Amino acid sequence: MFIVPALNLAICWKLSEMTQSAGNFLDFNLIRILRDYTPEFICYNFLICVSLQERKVRNNHSVSNLYLSKNLGSYLAGFIEGNGTIIVPTKILSNKDKLNFPSIQIFFNLKDLPLALIIQKELGFGSLLRKKGVNGYILLINNYEELILLVNLIRHYLRTPKINSLNLLIDWFKNNNLNIRNVPLILNKDLLINDGWLSGFIEAKGQFLVRTTNKNISNTKYPKIECKFELIQGQKNHNGKSNLNYLENIADLLQTKVKAIKMNSPQSQFRVRTTNLNGNINLENYLKNYPLFSSKYLDYIDWQKVLEIFKKCEHKQKEGIDKIISIKQQMNDRRTIFSWIHLNNFYNLDK
């Protein structure tokens, strides 16, 4: 088992009860001392990481391979649309007379470094950076060949207005005589249940919630307990495009509605939140086919345990309430131990 305890200003990486088999992501050829990935320091028994300076695009990552990688492509498309930035320069030189390069940057929460590393390993490229003032890591792709490979991997699966930025990037390649298919991208209108886009988007924006009325809920005569999933987005993206359409598709899958919130704020938002058992079950069925891989997967597993209690109508009984309280105490920001064994099942280019 791969276990990572989370500490406030330091992350202590340890492997215990670890088994290794052919094809396992824990590749001992990649064992290195990780130097700049945590804010303070790293303790290690064995350390799994990627030597960024030695990273090369793998020979078998041909465009044809990438087109066949629906699971990985759709998952990354959702992740990038939720937690990524596509930067297309408008000038050749910056104000400091430095060359401007296009890039795709993917943000990972501090505790999700193992996922960032496995994505970098599977892609075979990108630089993983820890920037000051940012509570996480950025996977930076700015090499032309690597950008083209990534664009070809995700191009069929985008569902948000961020597709406009990707089209601008393709135009940039065309204008600079770089080899890429100059076919305008269109939004993916396929059903959400047919690919892993929503799983990637949930990694970026979703939250699994278990709510209770008060600390003494087990002694309350009529306790209020909720098992919900929630996703919040700004009503418009940074280019002023509405996020409503794709959020309505998510809401339909979850048998709920999109609600406008913070209407009097400059940062008005849309919220999708499950409101009934069937909506939660729909989400559960989807995630069986297209699982999560970040630390959010661990919250989902706990949330799923609470959902089972709701399915059995035990959430109003004292024993069920006590179980829910116990589960809630280790979820989300309260979690201190992180197991990453589920990364052994991460998508690869052959899936």
QUIKAWO-V920188 format. One record per residue. N is the residue number from 1. D_FIRST is the distance of its C-alpha to the first C-alpha in whole Angstrom. Layout:
BEGIN
n=N d_first=D_FIRST
n=N d_first=D_FIRST
END
This chain:
BEGIN
n=1 d_first=0
n=2 d_first=4
n=3 d_first=6
n=4 d_first=10
n=5 d_first=13
n=6 d_first=16
n=7 d_first=19
n=8 d_first=22
n=9 d_first=24
n=10 d_first=21
n=11 d_first=17
n=12 d_first=15
n=13 d_first=12
n=14 d_first=10
n=15 d_first=7
n=16 d_first=6
n=17 d_first=5
n=18 d_first=5
n=19 d_first=7
n=20 d_first=10
n=21 d_first=13
n=22 d_first=16
n=23 d_first=16
n=24 d_first=12
n=25 d_first=12
n=26 d_first=11
n=27 d_first=14
n=28 d_first=15
n=29 d_first=18
n=30 d_first=17
n=31 d_first=16
n=32 d_first=19
n=33 d_first=20
n=34 d_first=20
n=35 d_first=23
n=36 d_first=24
n=37 d_first=21
n=38 d_first=21
n=39 d_first=25
n=40 d_first=25
n=41 d_first=22
n=42 d_first=19
n=43 d_first=17
n=44 d_first=15
n=45 d_first=13
n=46 d_first=12
n=47 d_first=13
n=48 d_first=13
n=49 d_first=16
n=50 d_first=19
n=51 d_first=23
n=52 d_first=25
n=53 d_first=28
n=54 d_first=27
n=55 d_first=26
n=56 d_first=28
n=57 d_first=29
n=58 d_first=28
n=59 d_first=31
n=60 d_first=29
n=61 d_first=29
n=62 d_first=33
n=63 d_first=34
n=64 d_first=35
n=65 d_first=31
n=66 d_first=30
n=67 d_first=33
n=68 d_first=31
n=69 d_first=27
n=70 d_first=28
n=71 d_first=25
n=72 d_first=24
n=73 d_first=27
n=74 d_first=28
n=75 d_first=24
n=76 d_first=25
n=77 d_first=29
n=78 d_first=28
n=79 d_first=26
n=80 d_first=28
n=81 d_first=31
n=82 d_first=29
n=83 d_first=28
n=84 d_first=30
n=85 d_first=33
n=86 d_first=35
n=87 d_first=38
n=88 d_first=41
n=89 d_first=44
n=90 d_first=47
n=91 d_first=49
n=92 d_first=48
n=93 d_first=48
n=94 d_first=47
n=95 d_first=49
n=96 d_first=48
n=97 d_first=49
n=98 d_first=46
n=99 d_first=45
n=100 d_first=43
n=101 d_first=40
n=102 d_first=39
n=103 d_first=35
n=104 d_first=32
n=105 d_first=30
n=106 d_first=27
n=107 d_first=26
n=108 d_first=22
n=109 d_first=21
n=110 d_first=20
n=111 d_first=17
n=112 d_first=16
n=113 d_first=16
n=114 d_first=13
n=115 d_first=15
n=116 d_first=18
n=117 d_first=17
n=118 d_first=16
n=119 d_first=19
n=120 d_first=21
n=121 d_first=19
n=122 d_first=20
n=123 d_first=24
n=124 d_first=24
n=125 d_first=26
n=126 d_first=27
n=127 d_first=27
n=128 d_first=24
n=129 d_first=26
n=130 d_first=26
n=131 d_first=29
n=132 d_first=31
n=133 d_first=32
n=134 d_first=29
n=135 d_first=26
n=136 d_first=24
n=137 d_first=24
n=138 d_first=26
n=139 d_first=25
n=140 d_first=29
n=141 d_first=30
n=142 d_first=34
n=143 d_first=35
n=144 d_first=37
n=145 d_first=36
n=146 d_first=32
n=147 d_first=34
n=148 d_first=36
n=149 d_first=33
n=150 d_first=31
n=151 d_first=34
n=152 d_first=34
n=153 d_first=31
n=154 d_first=31
n=155 d_first=35
n=156 d_first=35
n=157 d_first=33
n=158 d_first=34
n=159 d_first=35
n=160 d_first=37
n=161 d_first=39
n=162 d_first=37
n=163 d_first=38
n=164 d_first=42
n=165 d_first=40
n=166 d_first=38
n=167 d_first=42
n=168 d_first=43
n=169 d_first=41
n=170 d_first=42
n=171 d_first=45
n=172 d_first=45
n=173 d_first=43
n=174 d_first=46
n=175 d_first=49
n=176 d_first=47
n=177 d_first=48
n=178 d_first=44
n=179 d_first=43
n=180 d_first=42
n=181 d_first=43
n=182 d_first=45
n=183 d_first=45
n=184 d_first=44
n=185 d_first=41
n=186 d_first=42
n=187 d_first=39
n=188 d_first=37
n=189 d_first=39
n=190 d_first=37
n=191 d_first=35
n=192 d_first=32
n=193 d_first=30
n=194 d_first=31
n=195 d_first=28
n=196 d_first=25
n=197 d_first=28
n=198 d_first=27
n=199 d_first=23
n=200 d_first=24
n=201 d_first=27
n=202 d_first=25
n=203 d_first=22
n=204 d_first=25
n=205 d_first=27
n=206 d_first=26
n=207 d_first=25
n=208 d_first=24
n=209 d_first=26
n=210 d_first=27
n=211 d_first=30
n=212 d_first=32
n=213 d_first=36
n=214 d_first=35
n=215 d_first=33
n=216 d_first=35
n=217 d_first=35
n=218 d_first=34
n=219 d_first=38
n=220 d_first=39
n=221 d_first=42
n=222 d_first=41
n=223 d_first=37
n=224 d_first=36
n=225 d_first=33
n=226 d_first=32
n=227 d_first=29
n=228 d_first=29
n=229 d_first=28
n=230 d_first=30
n=231 d_first=30
n=232 d_first=33
n=233 d_first=35
n=234 d_first=38
n=235 d_first=41
n=236 d_first=42
n=237 d_first=40
n=238 d_first=41
n=239 d_first=44
n=240 d_first=45
n=241 d_first=44
n=242 d_first=43
n=243 d_first=39
n=244 d_first=41
n=245 d_first=41
n=246 d_first=37
n=247 d_first=36
n=248 d_first=39
n=249 d_first=37
n=250 d_first=34
n=251 d_first=36
n=252 d_first=37
n=253 d_first=34
n=254 d_first=33
n=255 d_first=37
n=256 d_first=38
n=257 d_first=40
n=258 d_first=39
n=259 d_first=41
n=260 d_first=42
n=261 d_first=41
n=262 d_first=43
n=263 d_first=46
n=264 d_first=48
n=265 d_first=45
n=266 d_first=46
n=267 d_first=42
n=268 d_first=42
n=269 d_first=39
n=270 d_first=39
n=271 d_first=36
n=272 d_first=34
n=273 d_first=33
n=274 d_first=33
n=275 d_first=35
n=276 d_first=35
n=277 d_first=33
n=278 d_first=33
n=279 d_first=32
n=280 d_first=29
n=281 d_first=29
n=282 d_first=30
n=283 d_first=27
n=284 d_first=24
n=285 d_first=26
n=286 d_first=26
n=287 d_first=22
n=288 d_first=21
n=289 d_first=23
n=290 d_first=22
n=291 d_first=19
n=292 d_first=18
n=293 d_first=15
n=294 d_first=16
n=295 d_first=15
n=296 d_first=17
n=297 d_first=15
n=298 d_first=14
n=299 d_first=18
n=300 d_first=19
n=301 d_first=16
n=302 d_first=18
n=303 d_first=21
n=304 d_first=21
n=305 d_first=21
n=306 d_first=24
n=307 d_first=26
n=308 d_first=25
n=309 d_first=27
n=310 d_first=30
n=311 d_first=30
n=312 d_first=31
n=313 d_first=34
n=314 d_first=32
n=315 d_first=32
n=316 d_first=35
n=317 d_first=35
n=318 d_first=34
n=319 d_first=31
n=320 d_first=29
n=321 d_first=30
n=322 d_first=28
n=323 d_first=25
n=324 d_first=26
n=325 d_first=26
n=326 d_first=23
n=327 d_first=21
n=328 d_first=23
n=329 d_first=22
n=330 d_first=19
n=331 d_first=20
n=332 d_first=21
n=333 d_first=22
n=334 d_first=21
n=335 d_first=17
n=336 d_first=16
n=337 d_first=12
n=338 d_first=10
n=339 d_first=7
n=340 d_first=7
n=341 d_first=6
n=342 d_first=9
n=343 d_first=11
n=344 d_first=10
n=345 d_first=13
n=346 d_first=15
n=347 d_first=19
n=348 d_first=21
n=349 d_first=24
n=350 d_first=25
n=351 d_first=24
END
